[in-house]
Amino acid sequence: MLNNRNILCISGTEWHGNYIKAVVELMKVLSASNKILFVENPYTYKDALTGVKGKNKLDYVQAIGLKTRISTINTENSGTVYILTPPLVFPVSFLPDGKFYRAMLNYNGWLMRRAIRKALKQLNMNHELINFVSFNPGMGVMTGRRFNEKTFIYHCYDEVKGAHPWLSKHGVKLEQKLMKMVDAVIVTSKGLFKSKCDETQRCYVVNNAVKASLFRQGFNPDVTPGNKVVGYVGSVDGRLDYDILQYLFTQMPDATFTFVGRIVSERGEAILKKYKNVKLEGAKAPELLPGYSKTFSVGIIPFIKDDFTRGIYPMKINEYLAAGLPVISTDFSDLSDFEDVIKIADNKEDFLKHLTEEINTDTTAKRESRLAIAEGNTWGKRAEELSEVIETVERELYPAK
């Protein structure tokens, strides 16, 4: 495990929020023995004026620099993370490529570099520095190799194309440029490895994991005959296969289908609301999710199969397993690591067959074995794997004399 290192994490997300983030969980583990500066994705002036749905309320005084930008978070493993609220930047993602776009992007980068340099100096983090850019290719390109970092890493957990609207116009080119700059790319799935390995000199897989201590709270050893609560935890968005879902809703009218997560797709919401046996719970704080898992009979991952979803290693697999639940998934990605544990369907008829069989044949012993598998896929283990990758890269970059 990395020890006594300075880690600058330039993130594409906020630290807080109503969903579990891989980069946050990794930094929590690493904070026990390293110094972490976590730079949140900057708000734009447009965000500040209009607000951003699903994001935390902006501290305007902090964002404009009238009070310290650095906040301190004490993690559950006795670590400390320093959170940097960056200055407001100008919205540029909507602009066409050209001199004006590049000038504005460079200006935003200058704002970020200035704030980060000041924070690194204040925290005495200018030595033995790891620059870890997590799914923020624009800021990675604008800030990479600017802090005398020893090692420069890009952490990619989604396909940029199709991932987020704000990345769609320029993200692919920026990511390609970033992958040429960094010392290594760390991806979270075999699909992403296939997509990125030829774009960079070093590429490694460190899968997503589960916060077992949280999700095992949803473990219910009692299998109730006749209980049919089909659970989905995650965003209601364009990844869901609504044809399969509607088939399940109509073929299992005596089952309740519970969706817990952000509602991103208006079309998806409209479809789900048509069915009486569907419950939409909306986004919930992570600590509330085990309460839902405890009521589920089974967990489902009904994703469509396309270029975007093939790069996903869904955290929800291990979260379901930690609650002891049987899991049914479409074959949207390479899930070979779980083929002996979960049921994978390539059409709606198979999905229904697996779903009914798993509900009808579940046992306490099966639930306990699923929990045991999930407990082998923790964020602590992934942080060790991440550390090993970085140490391997550094041994190659700086061979012992």
N, C-alpha and C positions, 0 to 999 in steps of 0.2 A: 504493500500500500504506500502511496506517496506520503512523504512525511516532511514536515518543516519546509514546505514550499509555498511560494506566493502564486495564487491562481487568480488571474483576471478573467472573469466569465462575462462576455458580451452576449447577452441573451436576446432572442427574438420574442420573449414573453415578459410578463411581470412575475415577481416572486409569488405574490398572493393570487387567489382566484378560486373559483368553484370547480376546479378539476385538478387532477394530479399531473404534474409535469416532470418528465424524465430528468431534465437538466436541474431542476430544483432538488429533486430527491438525491441525485448524485452529489450535488454541492453540499447538501446537508451532511452526508456521510463523510465527505472529504474534509469538511470543516472541523472535525474532531482533532485532526492532526496537521492541518494546513491553514493558511490565512487566505480567506476568500473575499474578493471584491466582486459582487454581482451587479452588473450594469443592466438595468431594465431597458426594454425597448422604448425609445423616446416617444413621447406624445408630440404630435404636430400642433401648430397654432390652430388648425381647424378642429382637432380633437378638443383642445382647450375651450374653444368657443361653443361647439355643438355637443360635446360629450361623446363617449364611445360606449355603445351598448355592450354590456357584459364585462366592462372593465371597472377597476376600483376608482373611486373618486380621486381626482387629481388634487394634490396639494400645491396650489398655485404659488404660494409663497416659496416653497421649496423649488418648484420648477423654474422660477425666474431668478433663483439664487439669492433671495433675501434672507435665507437661513441655510444652515449647512445642508448639503445635498445627501449627506451620508447618514443612513439609519443603521441601527444595530439589531440583529436578530439572534437570539439564543436558541439553538436547535435542541431537539430532544436527546441528542447523543452528547450533550455537554460541549458542543461546538459553538462557534461564533461566526456569523456571516455579516459582512458589511454591504448594505444595499445602497447603490448610487442611483439617485433620481437624476437623470440627465436633463440638460436644458431643452426647452421646446425647440423643435426644428420645423422647417418649412415642408409642407406636403409636396412631394415630387413624383410619387409613383404614377400619377395620372398623366404626367407630361410625356410627349413624344421624345424619342432619343434625339439628341442634338446638343449644341453648345450650351443652350440655356439649362437643359436638364442636368448636364454634367457639371455646370458651374454651381447650380443649387445643391447638387449632391455633394460636391466638394466642400461647399460652405457648411452643410450639415455635418460632414465629417470633421471639419475643423472645430466646430462647436463641441462635438463629442470628444475629440482628442484632447482639447483643452481641459474639459471637465475631468476626464480620466487621469490625465497627467497630474492634475492638482490632487486628486484623491489618492493616487499611488504614492505621491510624495508625502502627503499628510499621514498615510498609514505605514510609511516606510516599507513599501512593497516593490522597490525598483530593482531588486536583485533576485536571481534565480526565478525569474518570472515565467509562468506558463500563460500564454494568451489562448483562451479557449472560447472560440466563437460558436455559439449554439444557434443554428438555423436563423442567422441574420446576415445573409451574404453581402448586402449593401454596406452595412457598418463594418463587416469584416474586411472588405476591400478598402474602405476609407480609413481604417484604423490599424490594420495589420502591419507588422514590421515597423511600428512607430514608437514603441516603448522599450526598445532594447531587450525584447523578450528572448528567452533562451529557446523556447519551443512554441510553435504556432500550430494550433489544432483547429480543424473545422468539425463540428458535431452536427451531423445531418440526420434528422429523424422523420423527414417527410420528403416526397417529391415536390420540388418547388413549383413545377408546372401543375396547376390544378389545386395546389394546397390552400392558398389564401389569395383573395382578390388583390390585396396590396402588393403581392409579389409577382403577379401574373405577367405584367408588361415587361419588366426589366430583370426579374429575378433569375431567369435561366442564364443569361449572359453574365450577370454578376457572380452567380455561383460558379460558373465555369472559370471565370477569372480568379476567384478566391481559391478554388481547388488547385490551381497552378501555383499559387503563392505559398500555401501552407506546407508544413512538414509532414502532415498526415491528415487523412479524413477518417473519422470514426462514424460509422453508420449503425442503425439499429435493427437492420433486417437483411436477410440474404438477397431479397429483391433490390434493395438499395445498393448493396455491394455490387451486384451485377450492373447496375445503372451507373455507378460512380467510379468503379475501380480503374477504368481506362482513362479517366480524366485527371488522375493525380498520381504522384509517385508512390504513395503508400496508402493503403486502404484496409481498414480493420472493422470487424463486426463486434459490437457490444450491444446485446439485445436489451430491450426494456425488461422491467421486473415488476415486483409487487411489494407493497408495504405490508408484509405479512402480519405484523403486529396489529395493524388496523383491520385488515379484511378478514382475519380469522375470527374477529368479533362477530361476524355474520355467519359463522359456522353453526349449523343446526343439525345435530346428529340424528334427530328424529325424522324419519321418512313417513309422511302422512299419506296413506292410500287415498287415491281420489283427488288429492290436491293438485290442481293444475294452474300454477302461476308461472307464466313464462316471462322472464325478466331480460331487459336490455338496459345496460348502463353505458351511456355515451351520447354523443351529439346526434340529434335528429337532423340529418343533413343529406347531401347528395350522394354519400357513399352507400346509403341503405338501398337494398333491392326491394322496392315497394311492390313489385309483382309477386315475389315470394311471400312477403308479409301479408298481402291481401289474401293469398291462397290459404295461408295458415289461419288467418282470422275466420275465414268462412268454413274451413274444414274442421276447426276446433271451436265451435260456438260455446262450448261449456268451459273453455279455458279463459283465464284473464291474462292479457298481455300488458305488462307494465313497462313503460319507457321512462327512464330517469336520466335527465341530461339536458343540455342546452338545446333549444329549438332554433336551428339556423335556417332551415328550409321551410318557406311558407307553403310550398307545394306538398312537402312531406307532412307537415302539420295538418293540412286540409284533408289529406288522404286518411291519416290515422284517426282524425276526429269523426270520420264517417261510421266507425264501427263501435258498437255498444260495449264490446268486450275488450276495448283498448283504454288504458289509463295513461294520461300524460302528466307526469309529476314535475317536469321542468328541472332546471339545474339545482343541485343540492351540494352543500359543502361536503368535502371528502369524509369528514367524521360521521356524517349521517348515512352514508352509503351502506355500511354493514346492516343497519336496521332494515333496509329493503332486501338485501341479499338473504337475510334470515327467513323471509317470507316466500322466496322464490323456490320453485321446483327445479328449474333449469335456467341456464344462461345462454343467450343466443348472440351470434355475430353474423347477421344477415347482410354482408357487404356485397356490392356488385364487384365484378371482376374487370378491372381496366388497368391502364398504365399507372394510375395514381395508387390504387389500393394494393397493387402487387408489391409496393415498397413498405407496407405497413406490418409491423409486429405489434399487435394490439395489446396494450397493458391489461385490457379486460379479461383476456384468457386466464392469466394468473390470478387476477382478482376474483373471478368466478371460482377457480379451483381452490383458492384459499378459503372460500366459504363452503367448500365441499360439493359444489354444484356440478352436475353433468353439463357439458358444453357442446352445443351444436353450432357449426360454422359453415359458411360457403367456402369454396376452394379459391378464394380471392387472392391468396398469397401462398408462399412456400411455408406451410405449417408442419413440415415433416418432423420437427422436434416434438410435436404433440400428437402425431398420428396414432399412437398407442393409448392416448389418454382421452382425446376428444373425438367426436364424430364429425366428419367432413362430408358435406353434400355438394354435388355438382348440378342439382336441379331441384325444383320445388317439391317434387314427389319424394325424393330421397330425404329432403330436409324434414318433411312431415313424418316420414317413416322413422327416422332417427329420433325425432322429438318425442313421439308417442312411446317408442320403445324405451328410451332413457327414463322417461317419467315413470313408466310402469315397472321397470326392473331395478330402480335405484335401491341401494341399501346403505345402512350406516357404515359398513366396512368399506364400500366404494367411496363414500364421502371422506372417510379418514385417509384413504390412499391418495385422493386428489389433494387434500390439504398438505400431505407430506411432500408431494411433488412441488406444489407452490412454494413451500418453505425452502426449497432448494434454489429458488429463483428470486432472491431478495435484492434490494438495492445495495446492501452491503457487499454481496458477491459481485454485483456489476461494477461497483466502485473499485473493487480489487482488480477486476479485469481491465477496467479503464486505466488504472494506475500501471498495470503491467504493460499495456500498449504504449503509454507515454514513456515509460522507462526503457522499453525496447527501442523506440524511436530515438531517444536521447543517446543510448549506447551506440547506435549507428551513426548519429550525427557527431558525437564527441567520443570517439574511441579512446580508451585508456592508453596512455603512452607507456 
